[in-house]
């Protein structure tokens, strides 16, 4: 999945009226650990 942008706005509101976003995949599939080295090597743990 590619992220094209992240926009965060902060405001007080009631829990029932919180904005809804689009979620791709499930929670378990979105969690990962990555180690990025100075030589641009990427290791998925």
N, C-alpha and C positions, 0 to 999 in steps of 0.2 A: 504494500500500500504506500502511495506517495502522498506526502503532505505538501500542499501548495501554499498554505499560509495558516498562521494561528493568530486570531484576534481575541483578546481578553478584555472584557469590560466588567467593571465592578459597580454594583448597585444593590441596594436593599430591596427585597421583595418577599412576598409570602411564598412558602414552600410549594403551595398548589399552583402557583403561576410562574414557576421557574421555566426558563427557555428550554426547548428540547433540541438536541443535536442528533445528527445521523451517526450511528455507531456501526462500524464494519467489523465483522467477525464477533466472536464472543469474548468475554472478559479474559478467560484463560488463554486464548490465542493471542491476545494483545500484550501479554506480559512477557518480557524477555530481559536477558542480561547480556551486555556486549562489552568487550574490552577493546579499546582503540589505542594502537601504539603510534609512536612518533613517526615511524616509517610507513604510515598509512595502512598497516595490516589491521584487519578487523577479525576478532575472534568471538564467536557466539558461544556463550557458556550455557 
